């Protein structure tokens, strides 16, 4: 069972410790942060969430009161009933234990039931096959591919666009 708990300043160092390289940071956040990740970058990101709680949600994912991951719901647009699942990371010591799918499912539940969203999008690099399998197992479908859209050193990275729609289509809440 995954519990979503607020991400706060006391969590900065743990999260920074999970980011070993510039490539990994790009894989996790795209262009949101620069390497090396430092508390000031996380502070600005968190302040936006605190001052715009209707646009960005940032959580720790906890199992048995232990933080096992980090996950966000961003670009929340209540009028269009859509958002972006992003910045999903598992504690390196806890990878392979099924926490990724549990975290994603918990955020989907929150998005569809609490926020009454209709659509949740995400982007994932095409070489991140474990994440793609996880997202597909949670119900996401591939919607498109941005071929060779990011140059990292001497390699080109392609980005897979995925989404999931609410199972109930239009809802009485907010329609």
N, C-alpha and C positions, 0 to 999 in steps of 0.2 A: 504494500500500500504506500503510495506516494502522497506526501502532504506538501502543498505549496506554502512556503513561508516567505515573508518579505526579505528581499535582498537589501542589505544595509552596509554602511561603511565598515563595520567590523568584519565583513566578508571579503573585503578587497584583497587582502594578502593571500587568502586561500585561493581565490579565483586566479590571481596573477601567477601563483605557483603552478597552476594547471596549464599555462601557456609557455611551452619551452622554446619555440622558434617563431621567426617572422612568418614562415609558410603556414605554420599551425594557426597563428593569429589570423591570417588572411582566410584560412579555411573556416575558422569559427565566426569571424565578424565581417568579412569583406573589408570595405574601406572605412568602417565605423571607427576603428582604433588603429594606432600605429605601434610598431614594435620598437622598443620594449614597452609593453603595457605597464602603465604606472597609475598610482591612485588618482592623480589629477584627472586623467581621462575618464576613469570610472565615476569620479565625483560629478563631472559635467553631465555624464549620461544619466546618473541617478537623480540629479537635480531636475533634469527635464521630466523624468517619470514622476517625481514628487510634485512638481508644479503643474503637470498635465496628466493626472491619473486616468483620465478618460482616453488618453492616446497611447500610453505605454505602461505595461505591467512587467515588473522584473521580480523573479522569484528564485529562491533556493528551492531545490527539490530535496526533501528529507524522507528518509526511511528509518523508522525506529529512532527518531530524534537525531539522526546523523545526516549531515548534508552530503548527498551523493551526486548532486548535479546543480546546474544553473540553466534556466530557461526563461524566455521572454515572449511576450505578445506585444507587437509594436504596430504602428500605423493603423490603429484602431479607428475605424470610421463608422460611427453609429448610424448615420443616415443611410449609408450603403450596406451596412451590416457586414463589414468585412474587416479582416486584420491579417497580419503577417506573423507567423510563428518563426522565431529566429533565435540566434545565439544559444543553441542547445549544446551543452557540454556535460560530460560525465567525469567525475573524479577519476583520474587515470588508474587509481588502485581498485576501482569498482567497475571498470568496463567489462562487458561480457556477461553481466549478471541480470540483464533484462531491464535495467533502470531506464534506458532510453525510451523504450516503448511505453513504459508505465508513466513516465514524465509527459510524453506527448499526449497520451490518452487523457491524462488529468487536465492538461491545458485545453484540449479539445472539449472536454466536458464543461470546463469553466466558460470557454468562449461561446459554445452553443447554448448552454443552459443558463448561465448567469448573465452574459452580455447579449444573448439572443442574436448572435451572429449567424449569417447565412453561408459565408465563405471564409475560409482561412487558407492563405497562400504560404509558400515557402520557396526558398532557392537553396540549392545544394550543388556543390561541385561534382561533376560527373564521375570523378575517380573515387568519391566517397561512397563506395558501394554498400558498406554496412549501414550507413545512415539512410540511403535510398531504400534498402530492404526494410528497415525499421519503419520509415514513413509509409511505404506501400502496405506493410502489415497493419498499420493504423488506419488505413483507408484512403490515403492520399493517392492521387493519380497524376501521372506525368502530363503536363499541359504543353510544354515546349522545351526548346533547347537553344541557349545562346552559345553558338559555337565560338570557341577560341576568343572569349571576350575579356580575358585577363591574362596579362603576361607576367609570369613569375620567373625571374632570372632568364633562363633560356627556353622555358616551356610556356605553352599556351594552355590555359585552363578553360574548360567549357562549363556552363552553368545550366543545370536542369531546373525548370520551373515546375512546381507541383501545387496542387490544391485539393481541398476536400470541401464538400458542401454539406450543410446541415441535412440530417435525414428527414426532417419534417418540412423542408421547403419553406414556404411562407408561414409565419407564425402570427398568431393574433396579437402578440406583444409587439408593439411598434409598427405594425402594418396599417 
